[in-house]
Amino acid sequence: MRSISLVHFARFKPLAAWSVSASILGASLAFLLGEGAIPHLVPMLLAIICVILMQYVAHPMNDVMDLELDRRSPIGPTGRHKPLVDGTATVREVNYLSAGIVIAILLIMLYLILLQPVLLIPAAYGMIALFGYNHPRLRWAYRPYAELYLGSPINALSVLVISFIGSGAITLLSVGVSVIFGFASSAFFVSMMSMDYPTDRSNGKVTTVVRWPRVRYCTGYPMLGMAAAIGAVPALASVGGWPATLAVLMCVLTFVILAVLGHRVDSLRFKYLDGEIGDPEGTSAPIRLGQLYTSVAFSIVLSIVLLAGG
């Protein structure tokens, strides 16, 4: 395996949008709930490493499962790199890499569970999601609604668990912020399904968008997040003062932007369905990046607001 493959497996943009952003937000919540300190810093740092490793290892595992599909997909225009397709890594090497990382994840989880036995529940859910979505036999990635029972919950749990481990507390605020982040960070994932619609449909991968191609799902998904944000307003208000006001405004603005960008993604898919454009993969790339950068900016600004509140 060439060393560049390890970099390509990382896929830093999604990594930043999901696990890294979740870690920053969770640590900021821990600081706020700890009243200006993080009582359990070392366990929290281990939890952050675990969350990042779980997303990292999902990429090579998913590449093994999708190998034949990726070989038939127009990957070049999307800017993505697939080491198994490029020939910079073999399936055997990727399996060894994945096994090593999974062992490291399990060891960290075991230590954290010994400290906080209740963590067995999110740890089990995380491992089930990891293997269920990426294992060649289970192939949950080939079924609809994975973003609802895997994508958003996993991202939300990442924030909540890191916050809980760092502070030792779970509050309505930490739950509300976690759920909001789960929807905001997963909007990019939903648009990726739309981008992959032609290839997925032709290869029997029935994602939500493939099941309902004429539904403006990429527009509607951020609206679910908006509803969650509105429901969490009382919890956000507990931050107090201008940070609370800014937190609410940030949530609303984020989901408005994500919905507008999602609408553009849906429109491209409709044009493809109507025969007005060719494969939308390359065309939709700038829009998806806009969603990704929006969710990252949201996480960073909200983290700063929470730190100010702490």
N, C-alpha and C positions, 0 to 999 in steps of 0.2 A: 504493500500500500504506500503510495506517495504521500508525503507529509501534507501537501496541499489539500488532500482529500479531507483531512481533519478540519481544515478551515471551511471547506465547502459544506461539510456536514453540519457545521454550526449554524449556517444561514442567519447571519447576525441581525438582519432587519427583523424577521419574526421573533428571534430570540430577545431582541431589545423590546419589542412591542408586548411580549407576553411575560416570560419568566423574569427578565431583568427589571421591567417596569413593575411587576408584581412585587418583587423583592424590595425595590425602593419604596413603594407605597406601603407595604407591610411594615418595614422598618420605621417609617415616619409615623404610622399609627401606633406602633409600640412606644415610640418616643412621646407621643401625645398622651397615651394612656398611662405611661409611666411617669407622667407629670414632669417632663423635662429630662428624663433619663431612661435607659434601657436596662432593666434589672437583670435580664438573663441574656447577655450579649453573645457569649460563645455558643450556646445552643441555637440562638437565632441565626448566627452566621452559618452554622452547620445546616440549618433548615434552608437557608438561601442557596447554599451549594447543592443541596439535594434537589431543590426545585429547578435550578438551572440544568443540572445533569439529567433530570427526567425529560426536559424538553429537548436537550441535545440528543440523547439516545433515541428519542422518538424518530428523529430524522433518518439515521441509517436503517433503523428497523422498518420504517415506512418505505424506504427506497428498495429494500429487498422484496417487500410485498408487491410493490408497484413496478417491478423491474420491466416486465414485458410491456406493460402499459406505457411506461416512460420511453421505451425504445420506439414506440409508434407515435409519440407526442412531439409536437413542434416546440421543444423546450428552448431553443436558441432565442426566439424573439422575446421571451419572458425575462431573460437575464439570469435564469436559474442555472445552477451547475449540479449535475448528477454524476458523482464519481463512478457508480456502477455502469452507467451508460458511456461515460467518457473513457472508461478503461483504466482509471487511476486507482481503482480498488476492486477486489474480487468479493464475491458473496461470502466465501469462507473467511476472509479477513474482516469483513464487516460483522459477521456473526461473532467472531472472537472479540472484536472491539465492543460490540453491544453487550456481550456477556460480562465483560470486565466492568463496564460502567454500571450495569444492573447490580452486580455484586457490591460495588461501592455504595450505591443508593440504598440497598437493603441493610448494609452495616450502619449507615448513618441513621436510617429509620429505626433500627433496633435500639440504638443508643437513645434516640429521642423518645421512643415509646417507653423505655425503662424509666426515663425522667417523668414523662406524662403519659400514663397508660391510655388515656382517652384518645391520644393521637393514633392509636391502632385503627380507628375508623377512617379518618381521611387518608392514612397511609395505604390501607387496603383498597380504598376507592381509587386512589391514584395509580396503584399497580394494576388493578383490573382495567382501568381506562387505558393505560399504556399498552398492555398486551391485547386488550380487546380491539382497540383501534388499529393496531399495527401488526398483529399476528396474521400470517397468511391463511390460517384456518378459520379464525373468527371473523376477520375482515369487517369490523364495524364501520370502517371508513367507506365501505361500499354500500352502506344503508343510509336512509334519510334520517334527519333530525339529530345527527350526532352532535351538532353544534349546541343543541338544547340540553342533551343529557350528558355530554362530555365536555365540549369546548368551554362554554360559559361557566359551568360548575367547577371545572378544574382550575381555571384562571381565578375565579372567586375564592376557592379554597386555598390557593397559593397565598393570596394576600392575608386571608383570615388566619391561617395556620402560622405564618411568619409573625404576624402581629401578636397572636396568642402566646407563642413560644417566647417572644421577646419581652412581653409585658406581664404575662400570666393572667390576662383578663380578656374576656369577650364581652363586648357591649353592642348596643343597637347601632352605634356609630361604626364600629369595625365591621359589623355584618352588612350594614347599608353600603359603606364604601366598597366592600369586597364584591357585592352583587353588581353594583354600578360598573366597577372595573371589569367584571366578567363579561358584561354585554359590550362595553366599549372596545375591549381588546379583541373580541371575537367577530366584530363587524368585518374586519379584514379577512378573516377565515371564510366567512360567508361569501364575500366577493370573489375569493379564490375559486370557490365552487362554481360560480357563474363563469369565470374565466375559463375553467376547465370543462365547461358543459359539452362542447362538441366531442372531445376525446372521451370523456366519461360516459356519455350516452352511447357512443359507438362501441365501447368496450364493456358495457354492462355494469358500470359503476353507478348505482342509483342513489345519488345524493338528493338532498331536498330540492335543489334547483332542477335536477334531472326529472324528479317526480312531478314538480310543478313549474315547468319552464315559463308559463305565461303569467305567473304571479310575481308581483313586484316585491320579492322576498328580501332583496338586498336593501330596499327602502324601508320595509316594515320592521326588519330586525332591530335597527337602532331605535325604533319607536318603542319596542319592548324595554330597551334600556332607559328611554326617556320616562316611561311609566314607573320603572323601578326608582329612578332618580327623584321623581315627584313624591313617590311613597316614602323616600328616605329623607325628605326635607326636615321633618322634626328631629331626626337623628343628627343631620348635618348642622342644624341650628345649635346643637349642644356644644359645638366648638366655641361659640360665642363671638360677639363683636364682628369686625369686618372680615375675619377669616371665614366665618360662617356664611356671610353674604357672598363672598367671592367663591366659596366652594359650590354653592347652589348655582350661581351664574355659570361657573366653569362646566358643571355637569350638563346644564341645559344647552349651552353653546356647543359643547362637544357632540352631543347627540343630534343637534340640528345639522352640523357640518357633516357628520357621518351619514345622516339620512339623505342629504343633498348629493353626496358622492355616491351613495348606494343607488340613488335614482338614476344617475348617469351610467352606472354599471348595468342596471336592469335594462336601460334603454339600448345599450350596445347589444345585449343578448337578444332583445326583441328585433333589432335590425338584422341580426344574424338569422334569426328564425324566419324573418320575412324575406330573406335573400338579398338584403340591401348591402351587406358587407360580408367579407370572408371571415375566417376564424378570428374571434375577438380577443385571443390571448395576448398578443402583442399590443393591441390598441388599448386595452383596459389597464395595462401595467401602470401608467402614470396615475390613474385614478386610485388604484389599490394602494400605491405608495402614499398618496394623500391621506387615505384612511389610516394607514400604518403610522405615519408621522403625527396625525391628529391624536391617536390614542397614546402615543409616547409623550407628546407635549402635555396632554391631559394629566397623565400620571405624574410627570415632573412638577407641573404647576400645583396640582392638588397636594403633592408631597410637601412642597414648600409652604403651602397654606397650613397643612397639619403641623409642620415643624414650628411655624409662627404661633399656632394655637398652643403648642406645648410649651 
